[in-house]
């Protein structure tokens, strides 16, 4: 118990824990739709797309969350424009903007006086430096994500599993897609302070992907994803505190590790069940 209590006794560790858990709620809700729709690459690109906005905020001294959100919206808009105005495939447009926005962000950060420190914080987060103000902002952003997820559940569900049926039911797939990208941007904004823009992708995709291995219904995927993410945050912060590893990277790494653990356990269990069933069948045939 002392291993757990000692780690979360300092106030900065308590704030890191709260910030990480809030980030998991936002990323699990939005990440579920991203994983089910096969938009992981877009999610990764948007996570990088916020960097220019955060960089300008660092350079000009305004709220990084505002810069990140505006930058993500611009990124998602540019992907749509390139896809609609050219013959270039969506994945190519995303790849181009992914690299371009990352390069632009790092270039802007290089103009600051403390390039190495600023770029590290922007890219990899500062989970142990989360403030009470950051947590309040996270709660606001995550509350919006929760409300929008509830209100737009049916359009998102129809968009995910049957886009044609969504149109026949009078829904607009394009508006639903735009709303999903806006929520994705908001979830990234609610999470990048805790784990950084490069690592937010880990919490955005890994817990929902792990949940899909365990359950099938969308609400259950969201709940299980949160539980998996909570375990990753708590374990990551414990390891970070006791062994001096980077908090954000450790949390993201554990969330990915959880996926492979569940996958291996499931595969082993299926193999064991198959062997057992075949053995029982052979015994019955022998009798």
C-alpha atoms as a printed R data frame, in Angstrom:
    type eleno elety resid chain resno       x       y       z
1   ATOM     1    CA   UNK     A     1   0.000   0.000   0.000
2   ATOM     2    CA   UNK     A     2   2.868   2.383   0.712
3   ATOM     3    CA   UNK     A     3   3.914   2.011  -2.948
4   ATOM     4    CA   UNK     A     4   0.550   3.515  -3.919
5   ATOM     5    CA   UNK     A     5   0.080   6.000  -1.063
6   ATOM     6    CA   UNK     A     6   3.573   7.497  -1.242
7   ATOM     7    CA   UNK     A     7   3.247   8.157  -4.971
8   ATOM     8    CA   UNK     A     8   0.009  10.130  -4.725
9   ATOM     9    CA   UNK     A     9   0.757  11.988  -1.510
10  ATOM    10    CA   UNK     A    10   2.379  15.037  -3.223
11  ATOM    11    CA   UNK     A    11  -0.098  17.615  -4.543
12  ATOM    12    CA   UNK     A    12   1.493  17.645  -8.012
13  ATOM    13    CA   UNK     A    13   0.956  13.887  -8.316
14  ATOM    14    CA   UNK     A    14  -2.682  14.263  -7.295
15  ATOM    15    CA   UNK     A    15  -3.183  16.901  -9.992
16  ATOM    16    CA   UNK     A    16  -1.411  14.667 -12.526
17  ATOM    17    CA   UNK     A    17  -3.740  11.803 -11.598
18  ATOM    18    CA   UNK     A    18  -6.891  13.920 -11.893
19  ATOM    19    CA   UNK     A    19  -5.722  15.437 -15.178
20  ATOM    20    CA   UNK     A    20  -4.885  12.022 -16.609
21  ATOM    21    CA   UNK     A    21  -8.226  10.497 -15.589
22  ATOM    22    CA   UNK     A    22 -10.153  13.409 -17.115
23  ATOM    23    CA   UNK     A    23  -8.131  13.051 -20.315
24  ATOM    24    CA   UNK     A    24  -9.073   9.358 -20.474
25  ATOM    25    CA   UNK     A    25 -12.798  10.170 -20.303
26  ATOM    26    CA   UNK     A    26 -12.557  12.553 -23.269
27  ATOM    27    CA   UNK     A    27 -10.310  10.327 -25.379
28  ATOM    28    CA   UNK     A    28 -12.336   7.171 -24.668
29  ATOM    29    CA   UNK     A    29 -15.632   8.724 -25.785
30  ATOM    30    CA   UNK     A    30 -14.239  10.169 -29.001
31  ATOM    31    CA   UNK     A    31 -11.675   7.424 -29.543
32  ATOM    32    CA   UNK     A    32 -14.407   4.788 -29.636
33  ATOM    33    CA   UNK     A    33 -15.899   6.378 -32.769
34  ATOM    34    CA   UNK     A    34 -12.436   6.898 -34.256
35  ATOM    35    CA   UNK     A    35 -11.515   3.224 -33.819
36  ATOM    36    CA   UNK     A    36 -14.881   1.904 -35.027
37  ATOM    37    CA   UNK     A    37 -14.773   4.129 -38.125
38  ATOM    38    CA   UNK     A    38 -11.165   3.257 -38.921
39  ATOM    39    CA   UNK     A    39  -9.989   6.863 -38.620
40  ATOM    40    CA   UNK     A    40  -6.925   6.204 -36.479
41  ATOM    41    CA   UNK     A    41  -4.559   7.842 -38.989
42  ATOM    42    CA   UNK     A    42  -6.725  10.980 -39.034
43  ATOM    43    CA   UNK     A    43  -6.709  11.019 -35.245
44  ATOM    44    CA   UNK     A    44  -2.921  10.801 -35.235
45  ATOM    45    CA   UNK     A    45  -2.687  13.600 -37.814
46  ATOM    46    CA   UNK     A    46  -4.993  15.875 -35.814
47  ATOM    47    CA   UNK     A    47  -2.950  15.200 -32.681
48  ATOM    48    CA   UNK     A    48   0.026  16.599 -34.591
49  ATOM    49    CA   UNK     A    49  -2.097  19.296 -36.212
50  ATOM    50    CA   UNK     A    50  -2.568  21.133 -32.913
51  ATOM    51    CA   UNK     A    51   1.165  21.816 -32.602
52  ATOM    52    CA   UNK     A    52   1.256  25.101 -34.624
53  ATOM    53    CA   UNK     A    53  -1.568  26.528 -32.507
54  ATOM    54    CA   UNK     A    54   0.143  25.535 -29.269
55  ATOM    55    CA   UNK     A    55   3.439  26.899 -30.593
56  ATOM    56    CA   UNK     A    56   1.882  30.283 -31.427
57  ATOM    57    CA   UNK     A    57   0.327  30.360 -27.954
58  ATOM    58    CA   UNK     A    58   3.745  29.762 -26.395
59  ATOM    59    CA   UNK     A    59   5.311  32.432 -28.621
60  ATOM    60    CA   UNK     A    60   2.610  35.094 -28.229
61  ATOM    61    CA   UNK     A    61   1.501  34.300 -24.697
62  ATOM    62    CA   UNK     A    62  -2.165  33.338 -25.045
63  ATOM    63    CA   UNK     A    63  -4.105  30.229 -23.946
64  ATOM    64    CA   UNK     A    64  -2.496  27.092 -25.504
65  ATOM    65    CA   UNK     A    65  -5.834  25.256 -25.408
66  ATOM    66    CA   UNK     A    66  -7.431  27.924 -27.625
67  ATOM    67    CA   UNK     A    67  -4.528  27.755 -30.058
68  ATOM    68    CA   UNK     A    68  -4.668  23.952 -30.131
69  ATOM    69    CA   UNK     A    69  -8.401  23.873 -30.807
70  ATOM    70    CA   UNK     A    70  -8.259  26.439 -33.614
71  ATOM    71    CA   UNK     A    71  -5.268  24.677 -35.168
72  ATOM    72    CA   UNK     A    72  -7.050  21.310 -35.079
73  ATOM    73    CA   UNK     A    73 -10.144  22.801 -36.714
74  ATOM    74    CA   UNK     A    74  -7.987  24.337 -39.454
75  ATOM    75    CA   UNK     A    75  -6.266  20.991 -39.959
76  ATOM    76    CA   UNK     A    76  -9.558  19.083 -40.300
77  ATOM    77    CA   UNK     A    77 -10.885  21.746 -42.670
78  ATOM    78    CA   UNK     A    78  -7.792  21.537 -44.857
79  ATOM    79    CA   UNK     A    79  -8.099  17.747 -45.083
80  ATOM    80    CA   UNK     A    80 -11.666  18.158 -46.333
81  ATOM    81    CA   UNK     A    81 -10.690  20.871 -48.834
82  ATOM    82    CA   UNK     A    82  -7.788  18.894 -50.291
83  ATOM    83    CA   UNK     A    83  -9.913  15.747 -50.562
84  ATOM    84    CA   UNK     A    84 -12.826  17.558 -52.257
85  ATOM    85    CA   UNK     A    85 -10.844  19.843 -54.589
86  ATOM    86    CA   UNK     A    86  -8.259  17.347 -55.874
87  ATOM    87    CA   UNK     A    87  -8.012  13.726 -56.966
88  ATOM    88    CA   UNK     A    88  -5.697  13.018 -54.033
89  ATOM    89    CA   UNK     A    89  -6.925  10.281 -51.685
90  ATOM    90    CA   UNK     A    90  -7.862  11.156 -48.096
91  ATOM    91    CA   UNK     A    91  -4.897   9.300 -46.604
92  ATOM    92    CA   UNK     A    92  -2.488  11.202 -48.868
93  ATOM    93    CA   UNK     A    93  -4.035  14.552 -47.901
94  ATOM    94    CA   UNK     A    94  -3.844  13.614 -44.228
95  ATOM    95    CA   UNK     A    95  -0.204  12.524 -44.580
96  ATOM    96    CA   UNK     A    96   0.806  15.766 -46.296
97  ATOM    97    CA   UNK     A    97  -0.916  17.973 -43.730
98  ATOM    98    CA   UNK     A    98   0.353  15.780 -40.885
99  ATOM    99    CA   UNK     A    99   3.991  16.446 -41.818
100 ATOM   100    CA   UNK     A   100   3.336  20.053 -42.798
101 ATOM   101    CA   UNK     A   101   1.620  21.006 -39.532
102 ATOM   102    CA   UNK     A   102   4.268  19.236 -37.442
103 ATOM   103    CA   UNK     A   103   7.066  21.006 -39.316
104 ATOM   104    CA   UNK     A   104   5.296  24.364 -39.002
105 ATOM   105    CA   UNK     A   105   4.757  23.898 -35.282
106 ATOM   106    CA   UNK     A   106   8.360  22.973 -34.529
107 ATOM   107    CA   UNK     A   107   9.568  25.869 -36.713
108 ATOM   108    CA   UNK     A   108   7.428  28.318 -34.740
109 ATOM   109    CA   UNK     A   109   8.635  26.900 -31.427
110 ATOM   110    CA   UNK     A   110  12.235  27.309 -32.619
111 ATOM   111    CA   UNK     A   111  11.653  31.077 -32.539
112 ATOM   112    CA   UNK     A   112  11.133  31.018 -28.772
113 ATOM   113    CA   UNK     A   113  13.939  31.631 -26.329
114 ATOM   114    CA   UNK     A   114  13.758  28.193 -24.744
115 ATOM   115    CA   UNK     A   115  13.315  25.927 -27.759
116 ATOM   116    CA   UNK     A   116  14.390  22.644 -26.196
117 ATOM   117    CA   UNK     A   117  12.151  23.022 -23.124
118 ATOM   118    CA   UNK     A   118   9.116  24.300 -25.054
119 ATOM   119    CA   UNK     A   119   9.249  21.658 -27.779
120 ATOM   120    CA   UNK     A   120   9.557  18.886 -25.169
121 ATOM   121    CA   UNK     A   121   6.512  20.115 -23.258
122 ATOM   122    CA   UNK     A   122   4.415  20.586 -26.402
123 ATOM   123    CA   UNK     A   123   5.318  17.228 -27.944
124 ATOM   124    CA   UNK     A   124   5.477  15.040 -24.835
125 ATOM   125    CA   UNK     A   125   3.403  16.947 -22.285
126 ATOM   126    CA   UNK     A   126   4.135  17.806 -18.674
127 ATOM   127    CA   UNK     A   127   1.860  15.555 -16.637
128 ATOM   128    CA   UNK     A   128   3.607  16.484 -13.388
129 ATOM   129    CA   UNK     A   129   3.215  20.197 -14.117
130 ATOM   130    CA   UNK     A   130  -0.590  20.230 -14.455
131 ATOM   131    CA   UNK     A   131  -2.152  23.112 -12.516
132 ATOM   132    CA   UNK     A   132  -5.570  23.582 -10.933
133 ATOM   133    CA   UNK     A   133  -6.419  25.939 -13.781
134 ATOM   134    CA   UNK     A   134  -5.522  23.243 -16.328
135 ATOM   135    CA   UNK     A   135  -7.832  20.800 -14.567
136 ATOM   136    CA   UNK     A   136 -10.703  23.300 -14.590
137 ATOM   137    CA   UNK     A   137 -10.239  23.778 -18.331
138 ATOM   138    CA   UNK     A   138 -10.100  20.018 -18.843
139 ATOM   139    CA   UNK     A   139 -13.384  19.599 -16.979
140 ATOM   140    CA   UNK     A   140 -15.046  22.191 -19.239
141 ATOM   141    CA   UNK     A   141 -13.763  20.606 -22.455
142 ATOM   142    CA   UNK     A   142 -14.593  17.075 -21.319
143 ATOM   143    CA   UNK     A   143 -18.086  18.126 -20.229
144 ATOM   144    CA   UNK     A   144 -18.712  19.452 -23.740
145 ATOM   145    CA   UNK     A   145 -17.440  16.167 -25.194
146 ATOM   146    CA   UNK     A   146 -19.774  14.169 -22.923
147 ATOM   147    CA   UNK     A   147 -22.823  16.305 -23.753
148 ATOM   148    CA   UNK     A   148 -22.161  16.201 -27.503
149 ATOM   149    CA   UNK     A   149 -21.536  12.444 -27.411
150 ATOM   150    CA   UNK     A   150 -24.935  11.893 -25.770
151 ATOM   151    CA   UNK     A   151 -26.803  14.296 -28.071
152 ATOM   152    CA   UNK     A   152 -25.132  13.048 -31.259
153 ATOM   153    CA   UNK     A   153 -25.053   9.350 -30.366
154 ATOM   154    CA   UNK     A   154 -27.577   8.259 -33.026
155 ATOM   155    CA   UNK     A   155 -26.010  10.259 -35.899
156 ATOM   156    CA   UNK     A   156 -22.536   8.991 -34.954
157 ATOM   157    CA   UNK     A   157 -23.828   5.412 -34.690
158 ATOM   158    CA   UNK     A   158 -25.513   5.616 -38.094
159 ATOM   159    CA   UNK     A   159 -22.427   7.236 -39.626
160 ATOM   160    CA   UNK     A   160 -20.202   4.490 -38.224
161 ATOM   161    CA   UNK     A   161 -22.167   1.427 -39.299
162 ATOM   162    CA   UNK     A   162 -24.418   2.470 -42.183
163 ATOM   163    CA   UNK     A   163 -23.812   5.815 -43.857
164 ATOM   164    CA   UNK     A   164 -26.422   5.172 -46.552
165 ATOM   165    CA   UNK     A   165 -29.086   4.456 -43.962
166 ATOM   166    CA   UNK     A   166 -28.130   7.653 -42.133
167 ATOM   167    CA   UNK     A   167 -29.004   9.583 -45.301
168 ATOM   168    CA   UNK     A   168 -32.353   7.818 -45.715
169 ATOM   169    CA   UNK     A   169 -33.200   8.656 -42.093
170 ATOM   170    CA   UNK     A   170 -32.703  12.335 -42.859
171 ATOM   171    CA   UNK     A   171 -29.315  12.609 -41.145
172 ATOM   172    CA   UNK     A   172 -26.402  14.418 -42.719
173 ATOM   173    CA   UNK     A   173 -23.247  12.265 -42.772
174 ATOM   174    CA   UNK     A   174 -21.114  15.296 -43.673
175 ATOM   175    CA   UNK     A   175 -22.370  17.290 -40.682
176 ATOM   176    CA   UNK     A   176 -21.912  14.263 -38.435
177 ATOM   177    CA   UNK     A   177 -18.359  13.852 -39.734
178 ATOM   178    CA   UNK     A   178 -17.633  17.552 -39.114
179 ATOM   179    CA   UNK     A   179 -19.059  17.292 -35.583
180 ATOM   180    CA   UNK     A   180 -16.944  14.203 -34.900
181 ATOM   181    CA   UNK     A   181 -13.779  15.989 -36.051
182 ATOM   182    CA   UNK     A   182 -14.646  18.975 -33.835
183 ATOM   183    CA   UNK     A   183 -15.094  16.635 -30.849
184 ATOM   184    CA   UNK     A   184 -11.828  14.917 -31.714
185 ATOM   185    CA   UNK     A   185 -10.115  18.305 -31.685
186 ATOM   186    CA   UNK     A   186 -11.670  19.089 -28.307
187 ATOM   187    CA   UNK     A   187 -10.615  15.730 -26.855
188 ATOM   188    CA   UNK     A   188  -7.036  16.363 -27.984
189 ATOM   189    CA   UNK     A   189  -7.125  19.821 -26.385
190 ATOM   190    CA   UNK     A   190  -8.395  18.262 -23.150
191 ATOM   191    CA   UNK     A   191  -5.534  15.760 -23.141
192 ATOM   192    CA   UNK     A   192  -2.376  17.285 -24.604
193 ATOM   193    CA   UNK     A   193  -1.352  19.018 -21.350
194 ATOM   194    CA   UNK     A   194  -1.326  15.678 -19.543
195 ATOM   195    CA   UNK     A   195   0.485  13.530 -22.105
196 ATOM   196    CA   UNK     A   196   1.568  15.799 -24.966
197 ATOM   197    CA   UNK     A   197   0.461  16.068 -28.570
198 ATOM   198    CA   UNK     A   198   2.547  13.135 -29.843
199 ATOM   199    CA   UNK     A   199   1.423  10.759 -27.098
200 ATOM   200    CA   UNK     A   200  -2.266  11.715 -26.923
201 ATOM   201    CA   UNK     A   201  -2.761   9.320 -29.818
202 ATOM   202    CA   UNK     A   202  -1.936   6.453 -27.433
203 ATOM   203    CA   UNK     A   203  -4.892   7.179 -25.151
204 ATOM   204    CA   UNK     A   204  -7.098   8.086 -28.095
205 ATOM   205    CA   UNK     A   205  -6.734   4.724 -29.843
206 ATOM   206    CA   UNK     A   206  -5.252   2.059 -27.539
207 ATOM   207    CA   UNK     A   207  -7.945   1.864 -24.783
208 ATOM   208    CA   UNK     A   208 -10.895   1.821 -27.256
209 ATOM   209    CA   UNK     A   209  -9.066  -0.758 -29.392
210 ATOM   210    CA   UNK     A   210  -8.521  -2.915 -26.297
211 ATOM   211    CA   UNK     A   211 -12.183  -2.522 -25.361
212 ATOM   212    CA   UNK     A   212 -13.303  -3.784 -28.789
213 ATOM   213    CA   UNK     A   213 -11.498  -7.047 -28.049
214 ATOM   214    CA   UNK     A   214 -13.589  -7.514 -24.915
215 ATOM   215    CA   UNK     A   215 -17.080  -6.162 -25.697
216 ATOM   216    CA   UNK     A   216 -19.222  -5.401 -28.749
217 ATOM   217    CA   UNK     A   217 -21.843  -2.768 -27.840
218 ATOM   218    CA   UNK     A   218 -20.735   0.841 -28.315
219 ATOM   219    CA   UNK     A   219 -21.679   2.110 -24.803
220 ATOM   220    CA   UNK     A   220 -19.819  -0.833 -23.252
221 ATOM   221    CA   UNK     A   221 -16.789  -0.145 -25.446
222 ATOM   222    CA   UNK     A   222 -16.723   3.413 -24.083
223 ATOM   223    CA   UNK     A   223 -17.007   2.260 -20.454
224 ATOM   224    CA   UNK     A   224 -14.396  -0.508 -20.776
225 ATOM   225    CA   UNK     A   225 -12.123   1.909 -22.651
226 ATOM   226    CA   UNK     A   226 -12.286   4.298 -19.698
227 ATOM   227    CA   UNK     A   227 -11.448   1.509 -17.250
228 ATOM   228    CA   UNK     A   228  -8.493   0.412 -19.387
229 ATOM   229    CA   UNK     A   229  -7.340   4.036 -19.663
230 ATOM   230    CA   UNK     A   230  -7.671   4.593 -15.906
231 ATOM   231    CA   UNK     A   231  -5.425   1.586 -15.268
232 ATOM   232    CA   UNK     A   232  -2.866   2.961 -17.736
233 ATOM   233    CA   UNK     A   233  -2.876   6.408 -16.089
234 ATOM   234    CA   UNK     A   234  -2.562   5.104 -12.529
235 ATOM   235    CA   UNK     A   235   0.093   2.528 -13.434
236 ATOM   236    CA   UNK     A   236   1.989   5.033 -15.574
237 ATOM   237    CA   UNK     A   237   2.132   7.637 -12.825
238 ATOM   238    CA   UNK     A   238   3.210   5.038 -10.252
239 ATOM   239    CA   UNK     A   239   6.067   3.890 -12.473
240 ATOM   240    CA   UNK     A   240   6.968   7.483 -13.299
241 ATOM   241    CA   UNK     A   241   7.127   8.464  -9.627
242 ATOM   242    CA   UNK     A   242   9.071   5.478  -8.328
243 ATOM   243    CA   UNK     A   243  11.396   4.870 -11.280
244 ATOM   244    CA   UNK     A   244  11.830   8.357 -12.752
245 ATOM   245    CA   UNK     A   245  10.338   7.730 -16.202
246 ATOM   246    CA   UNK     A   246   8.468  10.318 -18.292
247 ATOM   247    CA   UNK     A   247   4.864  10.390 -17.071
248 ATOM   248    CA   UNK     A   248   3.060  10.950 -20.383
249 ATOM   249    CA   UNK     A   249   5.151   8.437 -22.316
250 ATOM   250    CA   UNK     A   250   4.743   5.797 -19.599
251 ATOM   251    CA   UNK     A   251   0.955   6.206 -19.543
252 ATOM   252    CA   UNK     A   252   0.703   5.997 -23.339
253 ATOM   253    CA   UNK     A   253   3.073   3.016 -23.456
254 ATOM   254    CA   UNK     A   254   1.097   1.065 -20.862
255 ATOM   255    CA   UNK     A   255  -2.165   1.734 -22.722
256 ATOM   256    CA   UNK     A   256  -0.624   0.116 -25.820
257 ATOM   257    CA   UNK     A   257   0.827  -2.732 -23.746
258 ATOM   258    CA   UNK     A   258  -2.636  -3.477 -22.352
259 ATOM   259    CA   UNK     A   259  -3.925  -4.081 -25.884
260 ATOM   260    CA   UNK     A   260  -1.256  -6.689 -26.603
261 ATOM   261    CA   UNK     A   261  -1.740  -8.366 -23.217
262 ATOM   262    CA   UNK     A   262  -5.479  -8.768 -23.849
263 ATOM   263    CA   UNK     A   263  -4.815  -9.945 -27.406
264 ATOM   264    CA   UNK     A   264  -2.293 -12.572 -26.274
265 ATOM   265    CA   UNK     A   265  -4.519 -13.786 -23.409
266 ATOM   266    CA   UNK     A   266  -7.504 -14.101 -25.749
267 ATOM   267    CA   UNK     A   267  -5.456 -15.914 -28.381
268 ATOM   268    CA   UNK     A   268  -4.043 -18.310 -25.770
269 ATOM   269    CA   UNK     A   269  -7.511 -18.945 -24.324
270 ATOM   270    CA   UNK     A   270  -9.013 -19.670 -27.760
271 ATOM   271    CA   UNK     A   271  -6.167 -22.066 -28.569
272 ATOM   272    CA   UNK     A   272  -6.639 -23.833 -25.227
273 ATOM   273    CA   UNK     A   273 -10.414 -24.080 -25.753
274 ATOM   274    CA   UNK     A   274  -9.906 -25.425 -29.276
275 ATOM   275    CA   UNK     A   275  -7.415 -28.059 -28.099
276 ATOM   276    CA   UNK     A   276  -9.697 -29.045 -25.207
277 ATOM   277    CA   UNK     A   277 -12.740 -29.343 -27.493
278 ATOM   278    CA   UNK     A   278 -10.824 -31.419 -30.032
279 ATOM   279    CA   UNK     A   279  -9.544 -33.663 -27.242
280 ATOM   280    CA   UNK     A   280 -13.044 -34.229 -25.864
281 ATOM   281    CA   UNK     A   281 -14.318 -34.993 -29.387
282 ATOM   282    CA   UNK     A   282 -11.579 -37.568 -29.934
283 ATOM   283    CA   UNK     A   283 -12.376 -39.207 -26.581
284 ATOM   284    CA   UNK     A   284 -16.090 -39.417 -27.418
285 ATOM   285    CA   UNK     A   285 -15.316 -40.895 -30.833
286 ATOM   286    CA   UNK     A   286 -13.028 -43.468 -29.218
287 ATOM   287    CA   UNK     A   287 -15.775 -44.471 -26.808
